Amino acid sequence: MHAESIMIIVRQSTGTYIAKAKGFKPSASCSAGPRQAAEALATKLGLSSGLLQEQRCDGLEYGRSRFVHPGSTTSN
């Protein structure tokens, strides 16, 4: 079980959104949107995608989104 929150960064690349979380090897992609890509990665990591919270994008490059998960490993 993860004790700390997990930050997922989603970037747009040629018509698809790619989600990665620092410190984790898996990534996920989705053409539907950034939230869906973040949810797909959360599911791959065994996290409840319903607990994702989108954060302000201040300081991020154009075409990027930030989502934070509290870190519990409970799946939907």
C-alpha positions in Angstrom: 0.0 0.0 0.0 1.4 3.4 -1.0 1.6 5.9 1.9 2.1 9.0 -0.2 0.1 10.6 -2.8 0.9 9.7 -6.4 1.2 12.4 -9.1 0.3 11.5 -12.6 1.3 13.7 -15.5 -0.5 13.4 -18.8 0.9 14.8 -22.0 -0.7 15.2 -25.4 1.2 13.7 -28.3 -0.1 13.3 -31.9 -3.8 12.8 -31.0 -3.3 10.7 -27.9 -2.8 11.4 -24.2 0.1 9.6 -22.4 0.0 9.2 -18.6 3.0 8.5 -16.4 3.6 8.6 -12.7 7.1 9.4 -11.3 8.6 6.4 -9.6 6.4 3.9 -11.5 7.4 2.1 -14.7 3.9 1.5 -16.3 2.4 4.1 -18.5 -1.0 4.3 -20.2 -2.5 6.1 -23.2 -5.9 7.0 -24.4 -7.2 9.1 -27.3 -10.4 10.1 -25.5 -8.8 12.7 -23.1 -6.3 13.3 -20.3 -8.6 12.2 -17.5 -9.2 8.9 -19.2 -5.5 8.3 -19.7 -4.9 9.1 -16.0 -7.7 6.7 -15.0 -6.2 4.0 -17.2 -2.8 4.4 -15.5 -4.4 4.4 -12.0 -6.1 1.1 -12.9 -2.8 -0.4 -14.1 -1.2 0.6 -10.8 -4.0 -1.0 -8.8 -5.4 2.3 -7.6 -9.1 3.5 -7.5 -9.5 5.8 -10.5 -12.4 7.4 -8.8 -10.1 9.1 -6.3 -8.1 11.0 -8.9 -8.2 14.8 -8.5 -7.1 17.1 -11.4 -4.7 19.8 -10.2 -4.0 23.3 -11.6 -1.5 23.2 -14.5 0.6 26.2 -13.3 4.2 25.6 -14.3 3.4 22.7 -16.7 4.2 22.8 -20.4 1.4 23.4 -22.8 -0.6 20.2 -23.5 0.1 18.7 -20.1 -2.3 17.9 -17.2 -1.7 16.9 -13.6 -3.7 14.5 -11.5 -3.1 13.4 -7.9 -4.2 10.2 -6.2 -4.1 9.8 -2.4 -2.1 6.6 -2.8 -4.3 3.8 -1.5 -4.1 0.7 -3.6 -7.9 0.0 -3.5 -9.3 -0.8 -6.9 -12.8 0.1 -8.1 
